[in-house]
C-alpha cells in the first residue's frame, strides 16, 4: 500500500471527507484529491503535516513500513532480536530470559528518569 492508499485509508478512519481535510490544511479539494489519486506527490513539508495530523510516521504514510509509529517499529526490532536470541532455548529458559530482559529494561528506564531529574 503506497501513499495514496494510506492517505485515503487514514482519512476514512478519521471519518473525514476530502473537503474537510482540504479545509483543515487550507488547500482546495481538487489538490487534495490529486494526492489520494496518486496524480500528485506530496512535498516533504506536506508529508510531515499529514503525518502529524494522523499521528503516524512518514514511513507508514509513504508505505515504507507497516508500523504506524516509530515506537511500534522499534518494538518490532526488540521482538525480532528476542526471537533470534532465544531460538535454541527451552520454554523455561525463554521465560527466564524474558523476565531478565524486562528487569533490565525497567532498571534502565529508572536510571534514565533519575538522570533527567538531575538535569
N, CA, C and O atoms as a printed pandas DataFrame, in Angstrom:
     atom_number atom_name residue_name chain_id  residue_number  x_coord  y_coord  z_coord
0              1         N          UNK        A               1    0.857   -1.176    0.000
1              2        CA          UNK        A               1    0.000    0.000    0.000
2              3         C          UNK        A               1    0.902    1.238    0.000
3              4         O          UNK        A               1    1.765    1.384    0.866
4              5         N          UNK        A               2    0.698    2.114   -0.964
5              6        CA          UNK        A               2    1.502    3.317   -1.082
6              7         C          UNK        A               2    0.842    4.537   -0.466
7              8         O          UNK        A               2   -0.184    4.442    0.208
8              9         N          UNK        A               3    1.459    5.690   -0.714
9             10        CA          UNK        A               3    0.971    6.937   -0.128
10            11         C          UNK        A               3   -0.500    7.222   -0.439
11            12         O          UNK        A               3   -1.256    7.508    0.489
12            13         N          UNK        A               4   -0.946    7.158   -1.705
13            14        CA          UNK        A               4   -2.352    7.499   -1.975
14            15         C          UNK        A               4   -3.344    6.626   -1.186
15            16         O          UNK        A               4   -4.335    7.120   -0.649
16            17         N          UNK        A               5   -3.050    5.318   -1.130
17            18        CA          UNK        A               5   -3.958    4.407   -0.428
18            19         C          UNK        A               5   -3.940    4.647    1.081
19            20         O          UNK        A               5   -4.978    4.618    1.741
20            21         N          UNK        A               6   -2.743    4.884    1.611
21            22        CA          UNK        A               6   -2.639    5.124    3.055
22            23         C          UNK        A               6   -3.343    6.431    3.427
23            24         O          UNK        A               6   -4.039    6.503    4.439
24            25         N          UNK        A               7   -3.154    7.456    2.601
25            26        CA          UNK        A               7   -3.776    8.746    2.875
26            27         C          UNK        A               7   -5.295    8.606    2.903
27            28         O          UNK        A               7   -5.960    9.127    3.798
28            29         N          UNK        A               8   -5.829    7.905    1.928
29            30        CA          UNK        A               8   -7.277    7.716    1.867
30            31         C          UNK        A               8   -7.771    6.885    3.054
31            32         O          UNK        A               8   -8.789    7.216    3.661
32            33         N          UNK        A               9   -7.061    5.820    3.382
33            34        CA          UNK        A               9   -7.459    4.959    4.492
34            35         C          UNK        A               9   -7.459    5.734    5.807
35            36         O          UNK        A               9   -8.375    5.585    6.616
36            37         N          UNK        A              10   -6.440    6.557    6.024
37            38        CA          UNK        A              10   -6.373    7.344    7.256
38            39         C          UNK        A              10   -7.498    8.372    7.316
39            40         O          UNK        A              10   -8.076    8.609    8.377
40            41         N          UNK        A              11   -7.804    8.978    6.174
41            42        CA          UNK        A              11   -8.905    9.942    6.136
42            43         C          UNK        A              11  -10.223    9.254    6.477
43            44         O          UNK        A              11  -11.018    9.769    7.264
44            45         N          UNK        A              12  -10.448    8.080    5.875
45            46        CA          UNK        A              12  -11.692    7.349    6.128
46            47         C          UNK        A              12  -11.780    6.881    7.580
47            48         O          UNK        A              12  -12.852    6.923    8.182
48            49         N          UNK        A              13  -10.644    6.431    8.148
49            50        CA          UNK        A              13  -10.623    6.038    9.564
50            51         C          UNK        A              13  -10.998    7.206   10.468
51            52         O          UNK        A              13  -11.590    7.024   11.532
52            53         N          UNK        A              14  -10.644    8.402   10.026
53            54        CA          UNK        A              14  -10.935    9.611   10.802
54            55         C          UNK        A              14  -12.330   10.149   10.537
55            56         O          UNK        A              14  -12.724   11.170   11.099
56            57         N          UNK        A              15  -13.079    9.460    9.678
57            58        CA          UNK        A              15  -14.441    9.866    9.312
58            59         C          UNK        A              15  -14.490   11.288    8.773
59            60         O          UNK        A              15  -15.361   12.076    9.142
60            61         N          UNK        A              16  -13.548   11.605    7.900
61            62        CA          UNK        A              16  -13.495   12.931    7.291
62            63         C          UNK        A              16  -13.653   12.819    5.788
63            64         O          UNK        A              16  -13.273   11.817    5.182
64            65         N          UNK        A              17  -14.213   13.848    5.202
65            66        CA          UNK        A              17  -14.338   13.900    3.744
66            67         C          UNK        A              17  -13.093   14.574    3.172
67            68         O          UNK        A              17  -12.321   15.200    3.899
68            69         N          UNK        A              18  -12.913   14.436    1.874
69            70        CA          UNK        A              18  -11.797   15.125    1.221
70            71         C          UNK        A              18  -11.915   16.629    1.435
71            72         O          UNK        A              18  -10.919   17.315    1.665
72            73         N          UNK        A              19  -13.137   17.129    1.357
73            74        CA          UNK        A              19  -13.369   18.564    1.535
74            75         C          UNK        A              19  -12.951   19.017    2.937
75            76         O          UNK        A              19  -12.323   20.065    3.091
76            77         N          UNK        A              20  -13.300   18.225    3.957
77            78        CA          UNK        A              20  -12.951   18.587    5.335
78            79         C          UNK        A              20  -11.432   18.604    5.542
79            80         O          UNK        A              20  -10.896   19.499    6.195
80            81         N          UNK        A              21  -10.760   17.620    4.989
81            82        CA          UNK        A              21   -9.286   17.578    5.106
82            83         C          UNK        A              21   -8.689   18.786    4.393
83            84         O          UNK        A              21   -7.810   19.461    4.928
84            85         N          UNK        A              22   -9.167   19.049    3.198
85            86        CA          UNK        A              22   -8.645   20.186    2.421
86            87         C          UNK        A              22   -8.812   21.487    3.210
87            88         O          UNK        A              22   -7.900   22.313    3.253
88            89         N          UNK        A              23   -9.967   21.663    3.827
89            90        CA          UNK        A              23  -10.212   22.870    4.631
90            91         C          UNK        A              23   -9.254   22.958    5.815
91            92         O          UNK        A              23   -8.732   24.030    6.121
92            93         N          UNK        A              24   -9.026   21.826    6.480
93            94        CA          UNK        A              24   -8.118   21.807    7.635
94            95         C          UNK        A              24   -6.694   22.206    7.235
95            96         O          UNK        A              24   -5.969   22.817    8.020
96            97         N          UNK        A              25   -6.304   21.854    6.008
97            98        CA          UNK        A              25   -4.950   22.157    5.538
98            99         C          UNK        A              25   -4.877   23.438    4.715
99           100         O          UNK        A              25   -3.805   23.831    4.255
100          101         N          UNK        A              26   -6.029   24.085    4.535
101          102        CA          UNK        A              26   -6.045   25.347    3.809
102          103         C          UNK        A              26   -5.737   25.208    2.328
103          104         O          UNK        A              26   -5.087   26.068    1.733
104          105         N          UNK        A              27   -6.210   24.118    1.739
105          106        CA          UNK        A              27   -5.984   23.883    0.307
106          107         C          UNK        A              27   -7.325   23.611   -0.365
107          108         O          UNK        A              27   -8.341   23.431    0.305
108          109         N          UNK        A              28   -7.316   23.582   -1.682
109          110        CA          UNK        A              28   -8.534   23.291   -2.422
110          111         C          UNK        A              28   -8.713   21.778   -2.521
111          112         O          UNK        A              28   -7.742   21.025   -2.598
112          113         N          UNK        A              29   -9.970   21.352   -2.517
113          114        CA          UNK        A              29  -10.285   19.929   -2.564
114          115         C          UNK        A              29   -9.653   19.214   -3.765
115          116         O          UNK        A              29   -9.130   18.113   -3.597
116          117         N          UNK        A              30   -9.684   19.805   -4.980
117          118        CA          UNK        A              30   -9.061   19.109   -6.119
118          119         C          UNK        A              30   -7.564   18.820   -5.896
119          120         O          UNK        A              30   -7.047   17.799   -6.348
120          121         N          UNK        A              31   -6.884   19.730   -5.198
121          122        CA          UNK        A              31   -5.468   19.493   -4.910
122          123         C          UNK        A              31   -5.303   18.286   -3.992
123          124         O          UNK        A              31   -4.444   17.435   -4.218
124          125         N          UNK        A              32   -6.133   18.223   -2.957
125          126        CA          UNK        A              32   -6.084   17.081   -2.046
126          127         C          UNK        A              32   -6.430   15.801   -2.795
127          128         O          UNK        A              32   -5.780   14.773   -2.606
128          129         N          UNK        A              33   -7.434   15.861   -3.627
129          130        CA          UNK        A              33   -7.900   14.699   -4.393
130          131         C          UNK        A              33   -6.771   14.125   -5.250
131          132         O          UNK        A              33   -6.696   12.912   -5.444
132          133         N          UNK        A              34   -5.896   14.989   -5.762
133          134        CA          UNK        A              34   -4.771   14.526   -6.576
134          135         C          UNK        A              34   -3.785   13.689   -5.758
135          136         O          UNK        A              34   -3.161   12.770   -6.288
136          137         N          UNK        A              35   -3.645   14.004   -4.478
137          138        CA          UNK        A              35   -2.760   13.180   -3.630
138          139         C          UNK        A              35   -3.369   11.804   -3.424
139          140         O          UNK        A              35   -2.669   10.796   -3.518
140          141         N          UNK        A              36   -4.664   11.751   -3.145
141          142        CA          UNK        A              36   -5.325   10.461   -2.923
142          143         C          UNK        A              36   -5.382    9.620   -4.190
143          144         O          UNK        A              36   -5.384    8.391   -4.119
144          145         N          UNK        A              37   -5.428   10.263   -5.336
145          146        CA          UNK        A              37   -5.497    9.502   -6.585
146          147         C          UNK        A              37   -4.105    9.140   -7.108
147          148         O          UNK        A              37   -3.974    8.374   -8.062
148          149         N          UNK        A              38   -3.074    9.693   -6.481
149          150        CA          UNK        A              38   -1.708    9.397   -6.900
150          151         C          UNK        A              38   -1.223   10.232   -8.066
151          152         O          UNK        A              38   -0.146    9.980   -8.605
152          153         N          UNK        A              39   -2.007   11.226   -8.464
153          154        CA          UNK        A              39   -1.629   12.088   -9.583
154          155         C          UNK        A              39   -0.614   13.144   -9.163
155          156         O          UNK        A              39    0.040   13.762  -10.003
156          157         N          UNK        A              40   -0.492   13.341   -7.859
157          158        CA          UNK        A              40    0.411   14.362   -7.338
158          159         C          UNK        A              40    1.144   13.804   -6.130
159          160         O          UNK        A              40    0.536   13.148   -5.283
160          161         N          UNK        A              41    2.434   14.057   -6.042
161          162        CA          UNK        A              41    3.229   13.601   -4.904
162          163         C          UNK        A              41    3.367   14.745   -3.903
163          164         O          UNK        A              41    3.504   15.905   -4.291
164          165         N          UNK        A              42    3.330   14.410   -2.615
165          166        CA          UNK        A              42    3.430   15.464   -1.596
166          167         C          UNK        A              42    4.876   15.941   -1.425
167          168         O          UNK        A              42    5.825   15.186   -1.634
168          169         N          UNK        A              43    5.017   17.188   -1.048
169          170        CA          UNK        A              43    6.339   17.687   -0.684
170          171         C          UNK        A              43    6.679   17.117    0.693
171          172         O          UNK        A              43    5.798   16.607    1.384
172          173         N          UNK        A              44    7.927   17.198    1.088
173          174        CA          UNK        A              44    8.303   16.683    2.405
174          175         C          UNK        A              44    7.578   17.452    3.510
175          176         O          UNK        A              44    7.234   16.886    4.548
176          177         N          UNK        A              45    7.351   18.733    3.280
177          178        CA          UNK        A              45    6.622   19.563    4.240
178          179         C          UNK        A              45    5.180   19.076    4.397
179          180         O          UNK        A              45    4.681   18.936    5.514
180          181         N          UNK        A              46    4.531   18.827    3.289
181          182        CA          UNK        A              46    3.145   18.348    3.291
182          183         C          UNK        A              46    3.070   16.967    3.933
183          184         O          UNK        A              46    2.163   16.686    4.717
184          185         N          UNK        A              47    4.015   16.122    3.599
185          186        CA          UNK        A              47    4.061   14.780    4.161
186          187         C          UNK        A              47    4.173   14.836    5.681
187          188         O          UNK        A              47    3.501   14.083    6.386
188          189         N          UNK        A              48    5.010   15.716    6.176
189          190        CA          UNK        A              48    5.193   15.889    7.616
190          191         C          UNK        A              48    3.893   16.365    8.277
191          192         O          UNK        A              48    3.545   15.917    9.370
192          193         N          UNK        A              49    3.187   17.269    7.612
193          194        CA          UNK        A              49    1.920   17.779    8.155
194          195         C          UNK        A              49    0.865   16.678    8.241
195          196         O          UNK        A              49    0.153   16.568    9.239
196          197         N          UNK        A              50    0.768   15.859    7.184
197          198        CA          UNK        A              50   -0.178   14.739    7.205
198          199         C          UNK        A              50    0.200   13.749    8.307
199          200         O          UNK        A              50   -0.664   13.241    9.021
200          201         N          UNK        A              51    1.479   13.488    8.433
201          202        CA          UNK        A              51    1.989   12.564    9.436
202          203         C          UNK        A              51    1.588   13.016   10.841
203          204         O          UNK        A              51    1.096   12.218   11.639
204          205         N          UNK        A              52    1.798   14.276   11.133
205          206        CA          UNK        A              52    1.435   14.829   12.440
206          207         C          UNK        A              52   -0.081   14.806   12.649
207          208         O          UNK        A              52   -0.561   14.450   13.725
208          209         N          UNK        A              53   -0.822   15.186   11.617
209          210        CA          UNK        A              53   -2.276   15.253   11.715
210          211         C          UNK        A              53   -2.875   13.878   12.041
211          212         O          UNK        A              53   -3.748   13.761   12.901
212          213         N          UNK        A              54   -2.393   12.834   11.340
213          214        CA          UNK        A              54   -2.953   11.497   11.530
214          215         C          UNK        A              54   -2.248   10.698   12.633
215          216         O          UNK        A              54   -2.691    9.607   12.990
216          217         N          UNK        A              55   -1.155   11.241   13.170
217          218        CA          UNK        A              55   -0.445   10.559   14.246
218          219         C          UNK        A              55    0.286    9.308   13.814
219          220         O          UNK        A              55    0.348    8.327   14.555
220          221         N          UNK        A              56    0.841    9.343   12.607
221          222        CA          UNK        A              56    1.595    8.200   12.088
222          223         C          UNK        A              56    2.974    8.672   11.623
223          224         O          UNK        A              56    3.206    9.870   11.460
224          225         N          UNK        A              57    3.875    7.729   11.415
225          226        CA          UNK        A              57    5.197    8.089   10.917
226          227         C          UNK        A              57    5.118    8.373    9.418
227          228         O          UNK        A              57    4.202    7.915    8.735
228          229         N          UNK        A              58    6.077    9.123    8.928
229          230        CA          UNK        A              58    6.117    9.392    7.486
230          231         C          UNK        A              58    6.398    8.097    6.723
231          232         O          UNK        A              58    5.904    7.921    5.609
232          233         N          UNK        A              59    7.176    7.202    7.301
233          234        CA          UNK        A              59    7.426    5.911    6.650
234          235         C          UNK        A              59    6.134    5.129    6.461
235          236         O          UNK        A              59    5.922    4.515    5.416
236          237         N          UNK        A              60    5.277    5.152    7.465
237          238        CA          UNK        A              60    3.990    4.469    7.350
238          239         C          UNK        A              60    3.154    5.124    6.254
239          240         O          UNK        A              60    2.571    4.441    5.412
240          241         N          UNK        A              61    3.102    6.433    6.275
241          242        CA          UNK        A              61    2.303    7.177    5.305
242          243         C          UNK        A              61    2.762    6.904    3.873
243          244         O          UNK        A              61    1.941    6.818    2.960
244          245         N          UNK        A              62    4.063    6.771    3.682
245          246        CA          UNK        A              62    4.609    6.512    2.348
246          247         C          UNK        A              62    4.485    5.053    1.922
247          248         O          UNK        A              62    4.698    4.717    0.757
248          249         N          UNK        A              63    4.137    4.184    2.883
249          250        CA          UNK        A              63    4.042    2.766    2.559
250          251         C          UNK        A              63    5.356    2.030    2.725
251          252         O          UNK        A              63    5.490    0.889    2.281
252          253         N          UNK        A              64    6.332    2.671    3.361
253          254        CA          UNK        A              64    7.638    2.047    3.569
254          255         C          UNK        A              64    7.663    1.167    4.807
255          256         O          UNK        A              64    8.602    0.393    4.994
256          257         N          UNK        A              65    6.652    1.270    5.653
257          258        CA          UNK        A              65    6.577    0.495    6.884
258          259         C          UNK        A              65    5.121    0.183    7.180
259          260         O          UNK        A              65    4.223    0.968    6.875
260          261         N          UNK        A              66    4.906   -0.978    7.780
261          262        CA          UNK        A              66    3.549   -1.332    8.189
262          263         C          UNK        A              66    3.270   -0.917    9.621
263          264         O          UNK        A              66    2.174   -1.138   10.135
264          265         N          UNK        A              67    4.269   -0.313   10.270
265          266        CA          UNK        A              67    4.112    0.161   11.636
266          267         C          UNK        A              67    3.704    1.625   11.602
267          268         O          UNK        A              67    4.361    2.448   10.965
268          269         N          UNK        A              68    2.626    1.940   12.287
269          270        CA          UNK        A              68    2.096    3.307   12.250
270          271         C          UNK        A              68    3.015    4.315   12.914
271          272         O          UNK        A              68    3.091    5.466   12.485
272          273         N          UNK        A              69    3.714    3.890   13.961
273          274        CA          UNK        A              69    4.593    4.817   14.662
274          275         C          UNK        A              69    6.000    4.256   14.747
275          276         O          UNK        A              69    6.210    3.055   14.576
276          277         N          UNK        A              70    6.953    5.121   15.009
277          278        CA          UNK        A              70    8.338    4.704   15.154
278          279         C          UNK        A              70    8.473    3.744   16.332
279          280         O          UNK        A              70    9.246    2.789   16.267
280          281         N          UNK        A              71    7.724    3.992   17.410
281          282        CA          UNK        A              71    7.801    3.139   18.586
282          283         C          UNK        A              71    7.419    1.705   18.249
283          284         O          UNK        A              71    8.057    0.769   18.732
284          285         N          UNK        A              72    6.388    1.515   17.428
285          286        CA          UNK        A              72    5.986    0.171   17.024
286          287         C          UNK        A              72    7.102   -0.503   16.249
287          288         O          UNK        A              72    7.361   -1.692   16.435
288          289         N          UNK        A              73    7.768    0.253   15.377
289          290        CA          UNK        A              73    8.856   -0.280   14.582
290          291         C          UNK        A              73   10.011   -0.701   15.477
291          292         O          UNK        A              73   10.592   -1.767   15.278
292          293         N          UNK        A              74   10.351    0.127   16.463
293          294        CA          UNK        A              74   11.426   -0.204   17.390
294          295         C          UNK        A              74   11.067   -1.426   18.224
295          296         O          UNK        A              74   11.926   -2.268   18.488
296          297         N          UNK        A              75    9.827   -1.533   18.635
297          298        CA          UNK        A              75    9.382   -2.690   19.393
298          299         C          UNK        A              75    9.557   -3.948   18.558
299          300         O          UNK        A              75    9.972   -4.987   19.071
300          301         N          UNK        A              76    9.246   -3.855   17.296
301          302        CA          UNK        A              76    9.396   -4.991   16.413
302          303         C          UNK        A              76   10.851   -5.449   16.361
303          304         O          UNK        A              76   11.118   -6.650   16.331
304          305         N          UNK        A              77   11.792   -4.506   16.352
305          306        CA          UNK        A              77   13.206   -4.860   16.341
306          307         C          UNK        A              77   13.585   -5.606   17.609
307          308         O          UNK        A              77   14.348   -6.570   17.553
308          309         N          UNK        A              78   13.063   -5.176   18.751
309          310        CA          UNK        A              78   13.335   -5.856   20.018
310          311         C          UNK        A              78   12.747   -7.261   19.980
311          312         O          UNK        A              78   13.386   -8.218   20.417
312          313         N          UNK        A              79   11.532   -7.383   19.460
313          314        CA          UNK        A              79   10.895   -8.696   19.360
314          315         C          UNK        A              79   11.709   -9.630   18.476
315          316         O          UNK        A              79   11.923  -10.790   18.827
316          317         N          UNK        A              80   12.164   -9.128   17.327
317          318        CA          UNK        A              80   12.951   -9.961   16.414
318          319         C          UNK        A              80   14.262  -10.397   17.060
319          320         O          UNK        A              80   14.681  -11.545   16.911
320          321         N          UNK        A              81   14.902   -9.486   17.773
321          322        CA          UNK        A              81   16.146   -9.810   18.460
322          323         C          UNK        A              81   15.900  -10.873   19.529
323          324         O          UNK        A              81   16.682  -11.814   19.666
324          325         N          UNK        A              82   14.815  -10.722   20.284
325          326        CA          UNK        A              82   14.471  -11.703   21.311
326          327         C          UNK        A              82   14.250  -13.078   20.676
327          328         O          UNK        A              82   14.767  -14.083   21.162
328          329         N          UNK        A              83   13.492  -13.112   19.608
329          330        CA          UNK        A              83   13.197  -14.391   18.954
330          331         C          UNK        A              83   14.456  -15.042   18.394
331          332         O          UNK        A              83   14.647  -16.251   18.525
332          333         N          UNK        A              84   15.314  -14.239   17.768
333          334        CA          UNK        A              84   16.548  -14.782   17.199
334          335         C          UNK        A              84   17.474  -15.304   18.294
335          336         O          UNK        A              84   18.125  -16.336   18.125
336          337         N          UNK        A              85   17.531  -14.597   19.405
337          338        CA          UNK        A              85   18.414  -14.969   20.513
338          339         C          UNK        A              85   17.906  -16.205   21.239
339          340         O          UNK        A              85   18.701  -16.987   21.760
340          341         N          UNK        A              86   16.608  -16.389   21.279
341          342        CA          UNK        A              86   16.038  -17.471   22.086
342          343         C          UNK        A              86   15.608  -18.688   21.266
343          344         O          UNK        A              86   14.860  -19.525   21.772
344          345         N          UNK        A              87   16.045  -18.806   20.050
345          346        CA          UNK        A              87   15.634  -19.921   19.192
346          347         C          UNK        A              87   15.922  -21.294   19.784
347          348         O          UNK        A              87   15.081  -22.190   19.721
348          349         N          UNK        A              88   17.103  -21.457   20.356
349          350        CA          UNK        A              88   17.511  -22.771   20.863
350          351         C          UNK        A              88   17.192  -22.970   22.344
351          352         O          UNK        A              88   17.675  -23.925   22.953
352          353         N          UNK        A              89   16.398  -22.098   22.923
353          354        CA          UNK        A              89   16.077  -22.191   24.345
354          355         C          UNK        A              89   14.816  -23.007   24.562
355          356         O          UNK        A              89   13.940  -23.078   23.701
356          357         N          UNK        A              90   14.749  -23.616   25.728
357          358        CA          UNK        A              90   13.513  -24.299   26.128
358          359         C          UNK        A              90   12.504  -23.224   26.539
359          360         O          UNK        A              90   12.864  -22.056   26.680
360          361         N          UNK        A              91   11.262  -23.611   26.728
361          362        CA          UNK        A              91   10.238  -22.648   27.155
362          363         C          UNK        A              91   10.594  -22.037   28.506
363          364         O          UNK        A              91   10.374  -20.846   28.731
364          365         N          UNK        A              92   11.138  -22.845   29.393
365          366        CA          UNK        A              92   11.522  -22.344   30.715
366          367         C          UNK        A              92   12.666  -21.332   30.586
367          368         O          UNK        A              92   12.646  -20.290   31.241
368          369         N          UNK        A              93   13.651  -21.632   29.756
369          370        CA          UNK        A              93   14.777  -20.713   29.555
370          371         C          UNK        A              93   14.295  -19.399   28.926
371          372         O          UNK        A              93   14.765  -18.319   29.283
372          373         N          UNK        A              94   13.354  -19.512   27.989
373          374        CA          UNK        A              94   12.796  -18.305   27.356
374          375         C          UNK        A              94   12.087  -17.432   28.389
375          376         O          UNK        A              94   12.232  -16.210   28.373
376          377         N          UNK        A              95   11.329  -18.048   29.276
377          378        CA          UNK        A              95   10.605  -17.290   30.311
378          379         C          UNK        A              95   11.591  -16.566   31.230
379          380         O          UNK        A              95   11.375  -15.408   31.586
380          381         N          UNK        A              96   12.672  -17.248   31.611
381          382        CA          UNK        A              96   13.687  -16.628   32.473
382          383         C          UNK        A              96   14.374  -15.486   31.735
383          384         O          UNK        A              96   14.567  -14.400   32.282
384          385         N          UNK        A              97   14.736  -15.750   30.490
385          386        CA          UNK        A              97   15.410  -14.728   29.671
386          387         C          UNK        A              97   14.517  -13.502   29.495
387          388         O          UNK        A              97   14.983  -12.367   29.600
388          389         N          UNK        A              98   13.244  -13.734   29.228
389          390        CA          UNK        A              98   12.295  -12.636   29.050
390          391         C          UNK        A              98   12.167  -11.803   30.321
391          392         O          UNK        A              98   12.140  -10.574   30.261
392          393         N          UNK        A              99   12.089  -12.473   31.473
393          394        CA          UNK        A              99   11.976  -11.756   32.743
394          395         C          UNK        A              99   13.239  -10.943   33.016
395          396         O          UNK        A              99   13.154   -9.803   33.473
396          397         N          UNK        A             100   14.410  -11.521   32.738
397          398        CA          UNK        A             100   15.670  -10.795   32.933
398          399         C          UNK        A             100   15.731   -9.570   32.026
399          400         O          UNK        A             100   16.203   -8.509   32.437
400          401         N          UNK        A             101   15.258   -9.719   30.803
401          402        CA          UNK        A             101   15.241   -8.609   29.860
402          403         C          UNK        A             101   14.301   -7.506   30.346
403          404         O          UNK        A             101   14.644   -6.325   30.285
404          405         N          UNK        A             102   13.133   -7.883   30.822
405          406        CA          UNK        A             102   12.178   -6.896   31.347
406          407         C          UNK        A             102   12.758   -6.173   32.561
407          408         O          UNK        A             102   12.635   -4.954   32.680
408          409         N          UNK        A             103   13.392   -6.929   33.461
409          410        CA          UNK        A             103   14.014   -6.317   34.641
410          411         C          UNK        A             103   15.089   -5.324   34.229
411          412         O          UNK        A             103   15.183   -4.231   34.788
412          413         N          UNK        A             104   15.903   -5.711   33.245
413          414        CA          UNK        A             104   16.960   -4.829   32.748
414          415         C          UNK        A             104   16.366   -3.543   32.178
415          416         O          UNK        A             104   16.860   -2.451   32.456
416          417         N          UNK        A             105   15.303   -3.677   31.378
417          418        CA          UNK        A             105   14.690   -2.510   30.753
418          419         C          UNK        A             105   14.076   -1.583   31.801
419          420         O          UNK        A             105   14.160   -0.361   31.674
420          421         N          UNK        A             106   13.463   -2.156   32.828
421          422        CA          UNK        A             106   12.884   -1.337   33.902
422          423         C          UNK        A             106   13.982   -0.577   34.643
423          424         O          UNK        A             106   13.816    0.599   34.967
424          425         N          UNK        A             107   15.091   -1.244   34.908
425          426        CA          UNK        A             107   16.201   -0.610   35.610
426          427         C          UNK        A             107   16.801    0.520   34.776
427          428         O          UNK        A             107   17.112    1.586   35.307
428          429         N          UNK        A             108   16.961    0.294   33.483
429          430        CA          UNK        A             108   17.485    1.333   32.586
430          431         C          UNK        A             108   16.540    2.526   32.543
431          432         O          UNK        A             108   16.988    3.672   32.551
432          433         N          UNK        A             109   15.249    2.270   32.497
433          434        CA          UNK        A             109   14.256    3.355   32.480
434          435         C          UNK        A             109   14.343    4.165   33.768
435          436         O          UNK        A             109   14.275    5.394   33.747
436          437         N          UNK        A             110   14.494    3.464   34.888
437          438        CA          UNK        A             110   14.599    4.127   36.187
438          439         C          UNK        A             110   15.841    5.019   36.230
439          440         O          UNK        A             110   15.767    6.157   36.694
440          441         N          UNK        A             111   16.969    4.517   35.756
441          442        CA          UNK        A             111   18.205    5.300   35.714
442          443         C          UNK        A             111   18.060    6.503   34.790
443          444         O          UNK        A             111   18.534    7.596   35.100
444          445         N          UNK        A             112   17.406    6.295   33.662
445          446        CA          UNK        A             112   17.173    7.374   32.704
446          447         C          UNK        A             112   16.340    8.479   33.338
447          448         O          UNK        A             112   16.650    9.661   33.184
448          449         N          UNK        A             113   15.294    8.101   34.045
449          450        CA          UNK        A             113   14.425    9.088   34.705
450          451         C          UNK        A             113   15.176    9.840   35.797
451          452         O          UNK        A             113   14.991   11.047   35.959
452          453         N          UNK        A             114   16.023    9.137   36.548
453          454        CA          UNK        A             114   16.819    9.783   37.587
454          455         C          UNK        A             114   17.800   10.784   36.978
455          456         O          UNK        A             114   17.986   11.878   37.510
456          457         N          UNK        A             115   18.423   10.409   35.865
457          458        CA          UNK        A             115   19.348   11.317   35.171
458          459         C          UNK        A             115   18.628   12.564   34.685
459          460         O          UNK        A             115   19.173   13.665   34.754
460          461         N          UNK        A             116   17.403   12.397   34.192
461          462        CA          UNK        A             116   16.633   13.540   33.701
462          463         C          UNK        A             116   16.235   14.483   34.827
463          464         O          UNK        A             116   16.140   15.693   34.620
464          465         N          UNK        A             117   16.001   13.940   36.016
465          466        CA          UNK        A             117   15.649   14.777   37.164
466          467         C          UNK        A             117   16.834   15.635   37.591
467          468         O          UNK        A             117   16.652   16.757   38.065
468          469         N          UNK        A             118   18.051   15.110   37.424
469          470        CA          UNK        A             118   19.262   15.831   37.801
470          471         C          UNK        A             118   19.567   16.964   36.835
471          472         O          UNK        A             118   20.174   17.968   37.209
472          473         N          UNK        A             119   19.140   16.793   35.593
473          474        CA          UNK        A             119   19.448   17.799   34.548
474          475         C          UNK        A             119   18.625   19.035   34.669
475          476         O          UNK        A             119   18.774   19.957   33.867
